[in-house]
Amino acid sequence: MNKTKESILPKGFLAGKPVTGKQLVGREDIIRQVSQLTLNGQSVVLVAPRRFGKTSVILEILRRLKRKSVYSK
């Protein structure tokens, strides 16, 4: 049986462009952990299958760090 992306993804999860704000659900722990590691000077690698939200998580971390004036690009 060949499943589509829509049938594999849990309800409420979007596949496509990176998500932000209220669409970024269930990621607060990883965002907090990676942000803290980064602020402590630790290199971090996120490893997950395609379309699991790695880019969305990283963009949210950068947005928060920029808001704290830690990251300026």
mmCIF file as Biopython writes it, N, C-alpha, C and O atoms, coordinates in Angstrom:
data_model
#
loop_
_atom_site.group_PDB
_atom_site.id
_atom_site.type_symbol
_atom_site.label_atom_id
_atom_site.label_alt_id
_atom_site.label_comp_id
_atom_site.label_asym_id
_atom_site.label_entity_id
_atom_site.label_seq_id
_atom_site.pdbx_PDB_ins_code
_atom_site.Cartn_x
_atom_site.Cartn_y
_atom_site.Cartn_z
_atom_site.occupancy
_atom_site.B_iso_or_equiv
_atom_site.auth_seq_id
_atom_site.auth_asym_id
_atom_site.pdbx_PDB_model_num
ATOM 1   N N  . MET A ? 1  ? 0.835  -1.184 0.000  1.0 0.0 1  A 1 
ATOM 2   C CA . MET A ? 1  ? 0.000  0.000  0.000  1.0 0.0 1  A 1 
ATOM 3   C C  . MET A ? 1  ? 0.878  1.245  0.000  1.0 0.0 1  A 1 
ATOM 4   O O  . MET A ? 1  ? 1.801  1.352  0.808  1.0 0.0 1  A 1 
ATOM 5   N N  . ASN A ? 2  ? 0.606  2.168  -0.879 1.0 0.0 2  A 1 
ATOM 6   C CA . ASN A ? 2  ? 1.398  3.376  -1.026 1.0 0.0 2  A 1 
ATOM 7   C C  . ASN A ? 2  ? 0.700  4.529  -0.313 1.0 0.0 2  A 1 
ATOM 8   O O  . ASN A ? 2  ? -0.340 5.001  -0.772 1.0 0.0 2  A 1 
ATOM 9   N N  . LYS A ? 3  ? 1.267  4.990  0.815  1.0 0.0 3  A 1 
ATOM 10  C CA . LYS A ? 3  ? 0.648  6.056  1.601  1.0 0.0 3  A 1 
ATOM 11  C C  . LYS A ? 3  ? 1.109  7.417  1.108  1.0 0.0 3  A 1 
ATOM 12  O O  . LYS A ? 3  ? 2.254  7.582  0.687  1.0 0.0 3  A 1 
ATOM 13  N N  . THR A ? 4  ? 0.220  8.379  1.162  1.0 0.0 4  A 1 
ATOM 14  C CA . THR A ? 4  ? 0.579  9.750  0.817  1.0 0.0 4  A 1 
ATOM 15  C C  . THR A ? 4  ? 1.134  10.436 2.049  1.0 0.0 4  A 1 
ATOM 16  O O  . THR A ? 4  ? 0.967  9.950  3.168  1.0 0.0 4  A 1 
ATOM 17  N N  . LYS A ? 5  ? 1.799  11.574 1.843  1.0 0.0 5  A 1 
ATOM 18  C CA . LYS A ? 5  ? 2.337  12.344 2.970  1.0 0.0 5  A 1 
ATOM 19  C C  . LYS A ? 5  ? 1.231  12.717 3.946  1.0 0.0 5  A 1 
ATOM 20  O O  . LYS A ? 5  ? 1.421  12.668 5.161  1.0 0.0 5  A 1 
ATOM 21  N N  . GLU A ? 6  ? 0.078  13.090 3.407  1.0 0.0 6  A 1 
ATOM 22  C CA . GLU A ? 6  ? -1.021 13.522 4.260  1.0 0.0 6  A 1 
ATOM 23  C C  . GLU A ? 6  ? -1.481 12.413 5.201  1.0 0.0 6  A 1 
ATOM 24  O O  . GLU A ? 6  ? -1.858 12.688 6.340  1.0 0.0 6  A 1 
ATOM 25  N N  . SER A ? 7  ? -1.456 11.166 4.741  1.0 0.0 7  A 1 
ATOM 26  C CA . SER A ? 7  ? -1.927 10.074 5.589  1.0 0.0 7  A 1 
ATOM 27  C C  . SER A ? 7  ? -0.871 9.631  6.600  1.0 0.0 7  A 1 
ATOM 28  O O  . SER A ? 7  ? -1.205 8.962  7.578  1.0 0.0 7  A 1 
ATOM 29  N N  . ILE A ? 8  ? 0.385  9.988  6.385  1.0 0.0 8  A 1 
ATOM 30  C CA . ILE A ? 8  ? 1.464  9.605  7.295  1.0 0.0 8  A 1 
ATOM 31  C C  . ILE A ? 8  ? 1.632  10.635 8.405  1.0 0.0 8  A 1 
ATOM 32  O O  . ILE A ? 8  ? 1.921  10.273 9.545  1.0 0.0 8  A 1 
ATOM 33  N N  . LEU A ? 9  ? 1.455  11.904 8.085  1.0 0.0 9  A 1 
ATOM 34  C CA . LEU A ? 9  ? 1.676  12.979 9.048  1.0 0.0 9  A 1 
ATOM 35  C C  . LEU A ? 9  ? 0.571  13.012 10.093 1.0 0.0 9  A 1 
ATOM 36  O O  . LEU A ? 9  ? -0.605 12.848 9.766  1.0 0.0 9  A 1 
ATOM 37  N N  . PRO A ? 10 ? 0.950  13.227 11.361 1.0 0.0 10 A 1 
ATOM 38  C CA . PRO A ? 10 ? -0.071 13.392 12.394 1.0 0.0 10 A 1 
ATOM 39  C C  . PRO A ? 10 ? -0.932 14.613 12.106 1.0 0.0 10 A 1 
ATOM 40  O O  . PRO A ? 10 ? -0.468 15.567 11.482 1.0 0.0 10 A 1 
ATOM 41  N N  . LYS A ? 11 ? -2.163 14.590 12.550 1.0 0.0 11 A 1 
ATOM 42  C CA . LYS A ? 11 ? -3.080 15.708 12.327 1.0 0.0 11 A 1 
ATOM 43  C C  . LYS A ? 11 ? -2.485 16.993 12.912 1.0 0.0 11 A 1 
ATOM 44  O O  . LYS A ? 11 ? -1.978 16.997 14.034 1.0 0.0 11 A 1 
ATOM 45  N N  . GLY A ? 12 ? -2.551 18.070 12.150 1.0 0.0 12 A 1 
ATOM 46  C CA . GLY A ? 12 ? -2.029 19.352 12.600 1.0 0.0 12 A 1 
ATOM 47  C C  . GLY A ? 12 ? -0.618 19.642 12.114 1.0 0.0 12 A 1 
ATOM 48  O O  . GLY A ? 12 ? -0.154 20.775 12.242 1.0 0.0 12 A 1 
ATOM 49  N N  . PHE A ? 13 ? 0.078  18.659 11.562 1.0 0.0 13 A 1 
ATOM 50  C CA . PHE A ? 13 ? 1.422  18.865 11.046 1.0 0.0 13 A 1 
ATOM 51  C C  . PHE A ? 13 ? 1.350  19.166 9.565  1.0 0.0 13 A 1 
ATOM 52  O O  . PHE A ? 13 ? 0.616  18.514 8.822  1.0 0.0 13 A 1 
ATOM 53  N N  . LEU A ? 14 ? 2.121  20.166 9.136  1.0 0.0 14 A 1 
ATOM 54  C CA . LEU A ? 14 ? 2.150  20.564 7.742  1.0 0.0 14 A 1 
ATOM 55  C C  . LEU A ? 14 ? 3.445  20.120 7.091  1.0 0.0 14 A 1 
ATOM 56  O O  . LEU A ? 14 ? 4.501  20.137 7.724  1.0 0.0 14 A 1 
ATOM 57  N N  . ALA A ? 15 ? 3.370  19.725 5.835  1.0 0.0 15 A 1 
ATOM 58  C CA . ALA A ? 15 ? 4.578  19.393 5.073  1.0 0.0 15 A 1 
ATOM 59  C C  . ALA A ? 15 ? 4.690  20.423 3.960  1.0 0.0 15 A 1 
ATOM 60  O O  . ALA A ? 15 ? 3.699  20.748 3.305  1.0 0.0 15 A 1 
ATOM 61  N N  . GLY A ? 16 ? 5.869  20.924 3.750  1.0 0.0 16 A 1 
ATOM 62  C CA . GLY A ? 16 ? 6.072  21.932 2.714  1.0 0.0 16 A 1 
ATOM 63  C C  . GLY A ? 16 ? 7.115  22.918 3.165  1.0 0.0 16 A 1 
ATOM 64  O O  . GLY A ? 16 ? 8.239  22.539 3.496  1.0 0.0 16 A 1 
ATOM 65  N N  . LYS A ? 17 ? 6.749  24.182 3.180  1.0 0.0 17 A 1 
ATOM 66  C CA . LYS A ? 17 ? 7.664  25.240 3.599  1.0 0.0 17 A 1 
ATOM 67  C C  . LYS A ? 17 ? 7.864  25.189 5.108  1.0 0.0 17 A 1 
ATOM 68  O O  . LYS A ? 17 ? 7.017  24.659 5.827  1.0 0.0 17 A 1 
ATOM 69  N N  . PRO A ? 18 ? 8.991  25.742 5.600  1.0 0.0 18 A 1 
ATOM 70  C CA . PRO A ? 18 ? 9.197  25.803 7.053  1.0 0.0 18 A 1 
ATOM 71  C C  . PRO A ? 18 ? 8.043  26.534 7.727  1.0 0.0 18 A 1 
ATOM 72  O O  . PRO A ? 18 ? 7.479  27.474 7.168  1.0 0.0 18 A 1 
ATOM 73  N N  . VAL A ? 19 ? 7.701  26.096 8.923  1.0 0.0 19 A 1 
ATOM 74  C CA . VAL A ? 19 ? 6.598  26.700 9.662  1.0 0.0 19 A 1 
ATOM 75  C C  . VAL A ? 19 ? 7.126  27.569 10.788 1.0 0.0 19 A 1 
ATOM 76  O O  . VAL A ? 19 ? 8.259  27.406 11.242 1.0 0.0 19 A 1 
ATOM 77  N N  . THR A ? 20 ? 6.287  28.493 11.230 1.0 0.0 20 A 1 
ATOM 78  C CA . THR A ? 20 ? 6.664  29.396 12.319 1.0 0.0 20 A 1 
ATOM 79  C C  . THR A ? 20 ? 5.474  29.584 13.247 1.0 0.0 20 A 1 
ATOM 80  O O  . THR A ? 20 ? 4.359  29.152 12.954 1.0 0.0 20 A 1 
ATOM 81  N N  . GLY A ? 21 ? 5.732  30.226 14.349 1.0 0.0 21 A 1 
ATOM 82  C CA . GLY A ? 21 ? 4.668  30.605 15.269 1.0 0.0 21 A 1 
ATOM 83  C C  . GLY A ? 21 ? 3.846  29.441 15.768 1.0 0.0 21 A 1 
ATOM 84  O O  . GLY A ? 21 ? 4.396  28.427 16.195 1.0 0.0 21 A 1 
ATOM 85  N N  . LYS A ? 22 ? 2.534  29.575 15.719 1.0 0.0 22 A 1 
ATOM 86  C CA . LYS A ? 22 ? 1.621  28.571 16.244 1.0 0.0 22 A 1 
ATOM 87  C C  . LYS A ? 22 ? 1.629  27.278 15.444 1.0 0.0 22 A 1 
ATOM 88  O O  . LYS A ? 22 ? 1.179  26.244 15.937 1.0 0.0 22 A 1 
ATOM 89  N N  . GLN A ? 23 ? 2.134  27.323 14.215 1.0 0.0 23 A 1 
ATOM 90  C CA . GLN A ? 23 ? 2.213  26.113 13.401 1.0 0.0 23 A 1 
ATOM 91  C C  . GLN A ? 23 ? 3.364  25.206 13.844 1.0 0.0 23 A 1 
ATOM 92  O O  . GLN A ? 23 ? 3.366  24.018 13.521 1.0 0.0 23 A 1 
ATOM 93  N N  . LEU A ? 24 ? 4.316  25.732 14.557 1.0 0.0 24 A 1 
ATOM 94  C CA . LEU A ? 24 ? 5.472  24.967 15.025 1.0 0.0 24 A 1 
ATOM 95  C C  . LEU A ? 24 ? 5.108  24.345 16.371 1.0 0.0 24 A 1 
ATOM 96  O O  . LEU A ? 24 ? 5.361  24.931 17.424 1.0 0.0 24 A 1 
ATOM 97  N N  . VAL A ? 25 ? 4.519  23.166 16.328 1.0 0.0 25 A 1 
ATOM 98  C CA . VAL A ? 25 ? 4.009  22.527 17.543 1.0 0.0 25 A 1 
ATOM 99  C C  . VAL A ? 25 ? 4.889  21.350 17.958 1.0 0.0 25 A 1 
ATOM 100 O O  . VAL A ? 25 ? 5.489  20.679 17.119 1.0 0.0 25 A 1 
ATOM 101 N N  . GLY A ? 26 ? 4.953  21.115 19.257 1.0 0.0 26 A 1 
ATOM 102 C CA . GLY A ? 26 ? 5.663  19.956 19.769 1.0 0.0 26 A 1 
ATOM 103 C C  . GLY A ? 26 ? 7.167  20.028 19.687 1.0 0.0 26 A 1 
ATOM 104 O O  . GLY A ? 26 ? 7.835  18.994 19.716 1.0 0.0 26 A 1 
ATOM 105 N N  . ARG A ? 27 ? 7.718  21.221 19.584 1.0 0.0 27 A 1 
ATOM 106 C CA . ARG A ? 27 ? 9.165  21.368 19.404 1.0 0.0 27 A 1 
ATOM 107 C C  . ARG A ? 27 ? 9.826  22.216 20.485 1.0 0.0 27 A 1 
ATOM 108 O O  . ARG A ? 27 ? 11.029 22.470 20.418 1.0 0.0 27 A 1 
ATOM 109 N N  . GLU A ? 28 ? 9.072  22.649 21.462 1.0 0.0 28 A 1 
ATOM 110 C CA . GLU A ? 28 ? 9.610  23.576 22.458 1.0 0.0 28 A 1 
ATOM 111 C C  . GLU A ? 28 ? 10.820 23.000 23.194 1.0 0.0 28 A 1 
ATOM 112 O O  . GLU A ? 28 ? 11.784 23.725 23.441 1.0 0.0 28 A 1 
ATOM 113 N N  . ASP A ? 29 ? 10.791 21.721 23.548 1.0 0.0 29 A 1 
ATOM 114 C CA . ASP A ? 29 ? 11.921 21.112 24.266 1.0 0.0 29 A 1 
ATOM 115 C C  . ASP A ? 29 ? 13.204 21.153 23.443 1.0 0.0 29 A 1 
ATOM 116 O O  . ASP A ? 29 ? 14.254 21.549 23.949 1.0 0.0 29 A 1 
ATOM 117 N N  . ILE A ? 30 ? 13.125 20.749 22.186 1.0 0.0 30 A 1 
ATOM 118 C CA . ILE A ? 30 ? 14.328 20.724 21.347 1.0 0.0 30 A 1 
ATOM 119 C C  . ILE A ? 30 ? 14.808 22.144 21.064 1.0 0.0 30 A 1 
ATOM 120 O O  . ILE A ? 30 ? 16.015 22.384 21.007 1.0 0.0 30 A 1 
ATOM 121 N N  . ILE A ? 31 ? 13.888 23.087 20.887 1.0 0.0 31 A 1 
ATOM 122 C CA . ILE A ? 31 ? 14.274 24.484 20.668 1.0 0.0 31 A 1 
ATOM 123 C C  . ILE A ? 31 ? 15.012 25.007 21.887 1.0 0.0 31 A 1 
ATOM 124 O O  . ILE A ? 31 ? 16.048 25.658 21.754 1.0 0.0 31 A 1 
ATOM 125 N N  . ARG A ? 32 ? 14.496 24.732 23.055 1.0 0.0 32 A 1 
ATOM 126 C CA . ARG A ? 32 ? 15.129 25.201 24.294 1.0 0.0 32 A 1 
ATOM 127 C C  . ARG A ? 32 ? 16.503 24.543 24.491 1.0 0.0 32 A 1 
ATOM 128 O O  . ARG A ? 32 ? 17.468 25.220 24.846 1.0 0.0 32 A 1 
ATOM 129 N N  . GLN A ? 33 ? 16.592 23.235 24.261 1.0 0.0 33 A 1 
ATOM 130 C CA . GLN A ? 33 ? 17.863 22.522 24.456 1.0 0.0 33 A 1 
ATOM 131 C C  . GLN A ? 33 ? 18.938 23.000 23.482 1.0 0.0 33 A 1 
ATOM 132 O O  . GLN A ? 33 ? 20.069 23.279 23.880 1.0 0.0 33 A 1 
ATOM 133 N N  . VAL A ? 34 ? 18.574 23.090 22.209 1.0 0.0 34 A 1 
ATOM 134 C CA . VAL A ? 34 ? 19.560 23.510 21.203 1.0 0.0 34 A 1 
ATOM 135 C C  . VAL A ? 34 ? 19.954 24.968 21.417 1.0 0.0 34 A 1 
ATOM 136 O O  . VAL A ? 34 ? 21.121 25.322 21.250 1.0 0.0 34 A 1 
ATOM 137 N N  . SER A ? 35 ? 18.998 25.815 21.783 1.0 0.0 35 A 1 
ATOM 138 C CA . SER A ? 35 ? 19.324 27.221 22.061 1.0 0.0 35 A 1 
ATOM 139 C C  . SER A ? 35 ? 20.337 27.320 23.193 1.0 0.0 35 A 1 
ATOM 140 O O  . SER A ? 35 ? 21.308 28.069 23.095 1.0 0.0 35 A 1 
ATOM 141 N N  . GLN A ? 36 ? 20.115 26.571 24.261 1.0 0.0 36 A 1 
ATOM 142 C CA . GLN A ? 36 ? 21.027 26.622 25.404 1.0 0.0 36 A 1 
ATOM 143 C C  . GLN A ? 36 ? 22.409 26.095 25.042 1.0 0.0 36 A 1 
ATOM 144 O O  . GLN A ? 36 ? 23.421 26.686 25.421 1.0 0.0 36 A 1 
ATOM 145 N N  . LEU A ? 37 ? 22.454 24.993 24.315 1.0 0.0 37 A 1 
ATOM 146 C CA . LEU A ? 37 ? 23.752 24.458 23.880 1.0 0.0 37 A 1 
ATOM 147 C C  . LEU A ? 37 ? 24.494 25.469 23.019 1.0 0.0 37 A 1 
ATOM 148 O O  . LEU A ? 37 ? 25.699 25.666 23.179 1.0 0.0 37 A 1 
ATOM 149 N N  . THR A ? 38 ? 23.774 26.107 22.110 1.0 0.0 38 A 1 
ATOM 150 C CA . THR A ? 38 ? 24.380 27.103 21.225 1.0 0.0 38 A 1 
ATOM 151 C C  . THR A ? 38 ? 24.912 28.297 22.012 1.0 0.0 38 A 1 
ATOM 152 O O  . THR A ? 38 ? 26.017 28.777 21.762 1.0 0.0 38 A 1 
ATOM 153 N N  . LEU A ? 39 ? 24.109 28.770 22.966 1.0 0.0 39 A 1 
ATOM 154 C CA . LEU A ? 39 ? 24.545 29.894 23.794 1.0 0.0 39 A 1 
ATOM 155 C C  . LEU A ? 39 ? 25.779 29.541 24.617 1.0 0.0 39 A 1 
ATOM 156 O O  . LEU A ? 39 ? 26.566 30.422 24.961 1.0 0.0 39 A 1 
ATOM 157 N N  . ASN A ? 40 ? 25.954 28.260 24.937 1.0 0.0 40 A 1 
ATOM 158 C CA . ASN A ? 40 ? 27.129 27.794 25.676 1.0 0.0 40 A 1 
ATOM 159 C C  . ASN A ? 40 ? 28.321 27.507 24.766 1.0 0.0 40 A 1 
ATOM 160 O O  . ASN A ? 40 ? 29.361 27.047 25.237 1.0 0.0 40 A 1 
ATOM 161 N N  . GLY A ? 41 ? 28.177 27.775 23.466 1.0 0.0 41 A 1 
ATOM 162 C CA . GLY A ? 41 ? 29.285 27.589 22.529 1.0 0.0 41 A 1 
ATOM 163 C C  . GLY A ? 41 ? 29.408 26.187 21.964 1.0 0.0 41 A 1 
ATOM 164 O O  . GLY A ? 41 ? 30.401 25.874 21.308 1.0 0.0 41 A 1 
ATOM 165 N N  . GLN A ? 42 ? 28.431 25.346 22.202 1.0 0.0 42 A 1 
ATOM 166 C CA . GLN A ? 42 ? 28.460 23.956 21.735 1.0 0.0 42 A 1 
ATOM 167 C C  . GLN A ? 42 ? 27.950 23.866 20.300 1.0 0.0 42 A 1 
ATOM 168 O O  . GLN A ? 42 ? 26.933 24.472 19.961 1.0 0.0 42 A 1 
ATOM 169 N N  . SER A ? 43 ? 28.649 23.115 19.463 1.0 0.0 43 A 1 
ATOM 170 C CA . SER A ? 43 ? 28.142 22.831 18.124 1.0 0.0 43 A 1 
ATOM 171 C C  . SER A ? 43 ? 27.035 21.792 18.234 1.0 0.0 43 A 1 
ATOM 172 O O  . SER A ? 43 ? 27.093 20.901 19.082 1.0 0.0 43 A 1 
ATOM 173 N N  . VAL A ? 44 ? 26.029 21.909 17.377 1.0 0.0 44 A 1 
ATOM 174 C CA . VAL A ? 44 ? 24.881 21.014 17.422 1.0 0.0 44 A 1 
ATOM 175 C C  . VAL A ? 44 ? 24.552 20.553 16.009 1.0 0.0 44 A 1 
ATOM 176 O O  . VAL A ? 44 ? 24.611 21.340 15.065 1.0 0.0 44 A 1 
ATOM 177 N N  . VAL A ? 45 ? 24.208 19.291 15.867 1.0 0.0 45 A 1 
ATOM 178 C CA . VAL A ? 45 ? 23.759 18.741 14.598 1.0 0.0 45 A 1 
ATOM 179 C C  . VAL A ? 45 ? 22.377 18.131 14.823 1.0 0.0 45 A 1 
ATOM 180 O O  . VAL A ? 45 ? 22.196 17.314 15.726 1.0 0.0 45 A 1 
ATOM 181 N N  . LEU A ? 46 ? 21.414 18.523 14.011 1.0 0.0 46 A 1 
ATOM 182 C CA . LEU A ? 46 ? 20.092 17.902 14.064 1.0 0.0 46 A 1 
ATOM 183 C C  . LEU A ? 46 ? 20.021 16.835 12.990 1.0 0.0 46 A 1 
ATOM 184 O O  . LEU A ? 46 ? 20.262 17.108 11.814 1.0 0.0 46 A 1 
ATOM 185 N N  . VAL A ? 47 ? 19.695 15.634 13.394 1.0 0.0 47 A 1 
ATOM 186 C CA . VAL A ? 47 ? 19.601 14.516 12.454 1.0 0.0 47 A 1 
ATOM 187 C C  . VAL A ? 47 ? 18.194 13.937 12.546 1.0 0.0 47 A 1 
ATOM 188 O O  . VAL A ? 47 ? 17.736 13.543 13.619 1.0 0.0 47 A 1 
ATOM 189 N N  . ALA A ? 48 ? 17.528 13.894 11.415 1.0 0.0 48 A 1 
ATOM 190 C CA . ALA A ? 48 ? 16.185 13.315 11.338 1.0 0.0 48 A 1 
ATOM 191 C C  . ALA A ? 48 ? 15.893 13.055 9.871  1.0 0.0 48 A 1 
ATOM 192 O O  . ALA A ? 48 ? 16.539 13.631 8.995  1.0 0.0 48 A 1 
ATOM 193 N N  . PRO A ? 49 ? 14.934 12.201 9.600  1.0 0.0 49 A 1 
ATOM 194 C CA . PRO A ? 49 ? 14.543 11.990 8.202  1.0 0.0 49 A 1 
ATOM 195 C C  . PRO A ? 49 ? 14.045 13.283 7.573  1.0 0.0 49 A 1 
ATOM 196 O O  . PRO A ? 49 ? 13.756 14.259 8.265  1.0 0.0 49 A 1 
ATOM 197 N N  . ARG A ? 50 ? 13.952 13.270 6.268  1.0 0.0 50 A 1 
ATOM 198 C CA . ARG A ? 50 ? 13.436 14.423 5.534  1.0 0.0 50 A 1 
ATOM 199 C C  . ARG A ? 50 ? 12.051 14.785 6.037  1.0 0.0 50 A 1 
ATOM 200 O O  . ARG A ? 50 ? 11.252 13.920 6.393  1.0 0.0 50 A 1 
ATOM 201 N N  . ARG A ? 51 ? 11.783 16.101 6.059  1.0 0.0 51 A 1 
ATOM 202 C CA . ARG A ? 51 ? 10.452 16.640 6.343  1.0 0.0 51 A 1 
ATOM 203 C C  . ARG A ? 51 ? 9.997  16.433 7.784  1.0 0.0 51 A 1 
ATOM 204 O O  . ARG A ? 51 ? 8.800  16.355 8.057  1.0 0.0 51 A 1 
ATOM 205 N N  . PHE A ? 52 ? 10.950 16.346 8.697  1.0 0.0 52 A 1 
ATOM 206 C CA . PHE A ? 52 ? 10.616 16.208 10.115 1.0 0.0 52 A 1 
ATOM 207 C C  . PHE A ? 52 ? 10.660 17.534 10.860 1.0 0.0 52 A 1 
ATOM 208 O O  . PHE A ? 52 ? 10.413 17.570 12.066 1.0 0.0 52 A 1 
ATOM 209 N N  . GLY A ? 53 ? 10.973 18.628 10.163 1.0 0.0 53 A 1 
ATOM 210 C CA . GLY A ? 53 ? 10.925 19.944 10.790 1.0 0.0 53 A 1 
ATOM 211 C C  . GLY A ? 53 ? 12.258 20.505 11.245 1.0 0.0 53 A 1 
ATOM 212 O O  . GLY A ? 53 ? 12.292 21.448 12.036 1.0 0.0 53 A 1 
ATOM 213 N N  . LYS A ? 54 ? 13.356 19.946 10.763 1.0 0.0 54 A 1 
ATOM 214 C CA . LYS A ? 54 ? 14.674 20.441 11.179 1.0 0.0 54 A 1 
ATOM 215 C C  . LYS A ? 54 ? 14.856 21.910 10.820 1.0 0.0 54 A 1 
ATOM 216 O O  . LYS A ? 54 ? 15.307 22.700 11.648 1.0 0.0 54 A 1 
ATOM 217 N N  . THR A ? 55 ? 14.509 22.278 9.596  1.0 0.0 55 A 1 
ATOM 218 C CA . THR A ? 55 ? 14.671 23.667 9.162  1.0 0.0 55 A 1 
ATOM 219 C C  . THR A ? 55 ? 13.791 24.593 9.983  1.0 0.0 55 A 1 
ATOM 220 O O  . THR A ? 55 ? 14.235 25.670 10.381 1.0 0.0 55 A 1 
ATOM 221 N N  . SER A ? 56 ? 12.560 24.197 10.241 1.0 0.0 56 A 1 
ATOM 222 C CA . SER A ? 56 ? 11.652 25.023 11.048 1.0 0.0 56 A 1 
ATOM 223 C C  . SER A ? 56 ? 12.219 25.244 12.443 1.0 0.0 56 A 1 
ATOM 224 O O  . SER A ? 56 ? 12.148 26.353 12.972 1.0 0.0 56 A 1 
ATOM 225 N N  . VAL A ? 57 ? 12.776 24.205 13.036 1.0 0.0 57 A 1 
ATOM 226 C CA . VAL A ? 57 ? 13.362 24.322 14.376 1.0 0.0 57 A 1 
ATOM 227 C C  . VAL A ? 57 ? 14.550 25.275 14.353 1.0 0.0 57 A 1 
ATOM 228 O O  . VAL A ? 57 ? 14.654 26.155 15.208 1.0 0.0 57 A 1 
ATOM 229 N N  . ILE A ? 58 ? 15.436 25.112 13.397 1.0 0.0 58 A 1 
ATOM 230 C CA . ILE A ? 58 ? 16.621 25.969 13.310 1.0 0.0 58 A 1 
ATOM 231 C C  . ILE A ? 58 ? 16.225 27.428 13.069 1.0 0.0 58 A 1 
ATOM 232 O O  . ILE A ? 58 ? 16.783 28.330 13.694 1.0 0.0 58 A 1 
ATOM 233 N N  . LEU A ? 59 ? 15.278 27.663 12.175 1.0 0.0 59 A 1 
ATOM 234 C CA . LEU A ? 59 ? 14.844 29.038 11.916 1.0 0.0 59 A 1 
ATOM 235 C C  . LEU A ? 59 ? 14.225 29.671 13.161 1.0 0.0 59 A 1 
ATOM 236 O O  . LEU A ? 59 ? 14.423 30.860 13.412 1.0 0.0 59 A 1 
ATOM 237 N N  . GLU A ? 60 ? 13.486 28.895 13.932 1.0 0.0 60 A 1 
ATOM 238 C CA . GLU A ? 60 ? 12.910 29.422 15.173 1.0 0.0 60 A 1 
ATOM 239 C C  . GLU A ? 60 ? 13.997 29.733 16.197 1.0 0.0 60 A 1 
ATOM 240 O O  . GLU A ? 60 ? 13.921 30.746 16.892 1.0 0.0 60 A 1 
ATOM 241 N N  . ILE A ? 61 ? 15.000 28.877 16.293 1.0 0.0 61 A 1 
ATOM 242 C CA . ILE A ? 61 ? 16.120 29.126 17.204 1.0 0.0 61 A 1 
ATOM 243 C C  . ILE A ? 61 ? 16.839 30.413 16.804 1.0 0.0 61 A 1 
ATOM 244 O O  . ILE A ? 61 ? 17.145 31.242 17.661 1.0 0.0 61 A 1 
ATOM 245 N N  . LEU A ? 62 ? 17.109 30.583 15.521 1.0 0.0 62 A 1 
ATOM 246 C CA . LEU A ? 62 ? 17.777 31.799 15.047 1.0 0.0 62 A 1 
ATOM 247 C C  . LEU A ? 62 ? 16.926 33.032 15.315 1.0 0.0 62 A 1 
ATOM 248 O O  . LEU A ? 62 ? 17.452 34.077 15.699 1.0 0.0 62 A 1 
ATOM 249 N N  . ARG A ? 63 ? 15.608 32.921 15.115 1.0 0.0 63 A 1 
ATOM 250 C CA . ARG A ? 63 ? 14.710 34.045 15.379 1.0 0.0 63 A 1 
ATOM 251 C C  . ARG A ? 63 ? 14.792 34.454 16.852 1.0 0.0 63 A 1 
ATOM 252 O O  . ARG A ? 63 ? 14.856 35.643 17.164 1.0 0.0 63 A 1 
ATOM 253 N N  . ARG A ? 64 ? 14.791 33.468 17.755 1.0 0.0 64 A 1 
ATOM 254 C CA . ARG A ? 64 ? 14.845 33.766 19.189 1.0 0.0 64 A 1 
ATOM 255 C C  . ARG A ? 64 ? 16.200 34.337 19.587 1.0 0.0 64 A 1 
ATOM 256 O O  . ARG A ? 64 ? 16.273 35.256 20.404 1.0 0.0 64 A 1 
ATOM 257 N N  . LEU A ? 65 ? 17.275 33.795 19.012 1.0 0.0 65 A 1 
ATOM 258 C CA . LEU A ? 65 ? 18.601 34.313 19.334 1.0 0.0 65 A 1 
ATOM 259 C C  . LEU A ? 65 ? 18.773 35.736 18.812 1.0 0.0 65 A 1 
ATOM 260 O O  . LEU A ? 65 ? 19.401 36.571 19.465 1.0 0.0 65 A 1 
ATOM 261 N N  . LYS A ? 66 ? 18.217 36.009 17.641 1.0 0.0 66 A 1 
ATOM 262 C CA . LYS A ? 66 ? 18.279 37.367 17.096 1.0 0.0 66 A 1 
ATOM 263 C C  . LYS A ? 66 ? 17.517 38.332 17.997 1.0 0.0 66 A 1 
ATOM 264 O O  . LYS A ? 66 ? 17.965 39.455 18.228 1.0 0.0 66 A 1 
ATOM 265 N N  . ARG A ? 67 ? 16.366 37.895 18.506 1.0 0.0 67 A 1 
ATOM 266 C CA . ARG A ? 67 ? 15.557 38.727 19.403 1.0 0.0 67 A 1 
ATOM 267 C C  . ARG A ? 67 ? 16.335 39.058 20.679 1.0 0.0 67 A 1 
ATOM 268 O O  . ARG A ? 67 ? 16.143 40.122 21.268 1.0 0.0 67 A 1 
ATOM 269 N N  . LYS A ? 68 ? 17.216 38.140 21.106 1.0 0.0 68 A 1 
ATOM 270 C CA . LYS A ? 68 ? 18.051 38.368 22.298 1.0 0.0 68 A 1 
ATOM 271 C C  . LYS A ? 68 ? 19.339 39.105 21.934 1.0 0.0 68 A 1 
ATOM 272 O O  . LYS A ? 68 ? 20.193 39.314 22.796 1.0 0.0 68 A 1 
ATOM 273 N N  . SER A ? 69 ? 19.486 39.498 20.677 1.0 0.0 69 A 1 
ATOM 274 C CA . SER A ? 69 ? 20.677 40.184 20.164 1.0 0.0 69 A 1 
ATOM 275 C C  . SER A ? 69 ? 21.931 39.311 20.260 1.0 0.0 69 A 1 
ATOM 276 O O  . SER A ? 69 ? 23.038 39.827 20.413 1.0 0.0 69 A 1 
ATOM 277 N N  . VAL A ? 70 ? 21.756 38.001 20.170 1.0 0.0 70 A 1 
ATOM 278 C CA . VAL A ? 70 ? 22.884 37.082 20.172 1.0 0.0 70 A 1 
ATOM 279 C C  . VAL A ? 70 ? 23.309 36.800 18.731 1.0 0.0 70 A 1 
ATOM 280 O O  . VAL A ? 70 ? 24.495 36.623 18.454 1.0 0.0 70 A 1 
ATOM 281 N N  . TYR A ? 71 ? 22.361 36.760 17.836 1.0 0.0 71 A 1 
ATOM 282 C CA . TYR A ? 71 ? 22.594 36.476 16.420 1.0 0.0 71 A 1 
ATOM 283 C C  . TYR A ? 71 ? 22.055 37.650 15.630 1.0 0.0 71 A 1 
ATOM 284 O O  . TYR A ? 71 ? 20.909 38.051 15.835 1.0 0.0 71 A 1 
ATOM 285 N N  . SER A ? 72 ? 22.854 38.218 14.725 1.0 0.0 72 A 1 
ATOM 286 C CA . SER A ? 72 ? 22.452 39.470 14.091 1.0 0.0 72 A 1 
ATOM 287 C C  . SER A ? 72 ? 22.186 39.397 12.601 1.0 0.0 72 A 1 
ATOM 288 O O  . SER A ? 72 ? 21.857 40.429 12.016 1.0 0.0 72 A 1 
ATOM 289 N N  . LYS A ? 73 ? 22.303 38.265 11.954 1.0 0.0 73 A 1 
ATOM 290 C CA . LYS A ? 73 ? 22.085 38.228 10.488 1.0 0.0 73 A 1 
ATOM 291 C C  . LYS A ? 73 ? 20.630 38.175 10.142 1.0 0.0 73 A 1 
ATOM 292 O O  . LYS A ? 73 ? 20.276 38.139 8.964  1.0 0.0 73 A 1 
#
